[in-house]
Amino acid sequence: KFLVVICTDIKIVTESWGSEISWTFGNCTSNQVYESRQIYTEECCQLEGDYRLLCKDSYGDGWNGGHIEVNGKTYCSSFSSGSVMTASVFIHGK
């Protein structure tokens, strides 16, 4: 089996306190400071497989209603307290 690099759009939707938000997904990481009530799209390219998605909040009170979307699925929308929420996401070829 060949190893396939998959490029995925990561959609970040912020609500209030957007500047507290960051994330890592496998080898990819947020590369900017987010503003409140905005939508961002960043590309993440890595090998096909299972990866840990980490939603992080620098203040420790969650994402205040914001969320992240990978392959059309929403993650971290229930992240309402603490500094980190994790999810496992499988990236596969078309």
C-alpha positions in Angstrom: 0.0 0.0 0.0 1.3 3.4 -0.9 1.4 6.2 1.7 -0.9 9.0 0.5 -0.6 12.6 1.6 -4.0 14.1 2.1 -4.6 17.9 2.2 -7.6 18.9 4.2 -9.2 22.3 4.8 -9.4 23.1 8.5 -12.2 25.6 9.1 -12.1 27.6 12.4 -15.2 29.5 13.5 -14.6 31.9 16.4 -17.1 33.5 18.7 -16.1 35.8 21.6 -12.4 35.8 22.8 -11.1 34.5 19.5 -7.5 35.5 20.4 -7.5 32.8 23.1 -8.0 30.0 20.5 -5.3 27.7 19.0 -5.2 24.1 17.8 -3.0 21.3 16.6 -4.0 18.5 14.3 -1.3 15.8 13.8 1.6 17.7 12.3 -0.4 20.9 11.6 -0.9 23.8 13.9 -2.7 27.1 14.0 -0.5 29.7 12.5 -2.1 33.0 13.4 -3.9 34.9 16.1 -7.7 34.7 15.5 -10.1 37.5 16.0 -13.6 37.2 17.5 -16.7 36.2 15.4 -14.7 35.3 12.3 -14.3 32.2 10.0 -10.9 31.1 8.9 -9.8 28.3 6.6 -6.3 26.8 6.8 -4.9 23.9 4.8 -3.4 20.9 6.6 -1.4 18.2 4.6 -0.3 15.0 6.2 -0.3 11.2 5.6 -3.5 9.3 5.6 -4.4 8.0 9.1 -5.7 8.7 12.6 -4.7 12.0 14.2 -5.3 13.8 17.5 -7.1 17.1 17.2 -6.3 19.4 20.1 -8.5 22.5 20.6 -6.7 24.8 23.0 -7.8 27.9 25.0 -5.1 30.1 26.6 -7.5 31.5 29.3 -8.9 28.1 30.3 -12.6 28.8 29.7 -13.1 26.9 26.4 -14.0 28.3 23.0 -17.1 30.3 24.0 -19.3 28.7 21.3 -16.6 28.5 18.6 -15.7 25.3 16.8 -13.4 23.7 14.2 -14.5 21.7 11.2 -12.4 18.9 9.5 -13.8 17.1 6.5 -17.2 18.7 7.1 -17.5 17.4 10.7 -17.7 19.8 13.6 -15.4 19.4 16.6 -14.9 21.2 19.9 -18.3 23.0 19.8 -19.0 21.7 23.3 -15.6 23.0 24.6 -17.0 25.3 27.3 -14.4 24.9 30.1 -10.7 24.1 30.6 -7.6 24.6 28.4 -7.7 21.6 26.0 -10.3 19.4 24.3 -9.2 16.5 22.2 -10.8 14.4 19.5 -9.5 11.6 17.2 -10.0 12.3 13.5 -9.3 9.9 10.7 -8.1 11.4 7.4 -8.5 9.3 4.3 -8.1 9.6 0.6 -11.1 10.1 -1.7 
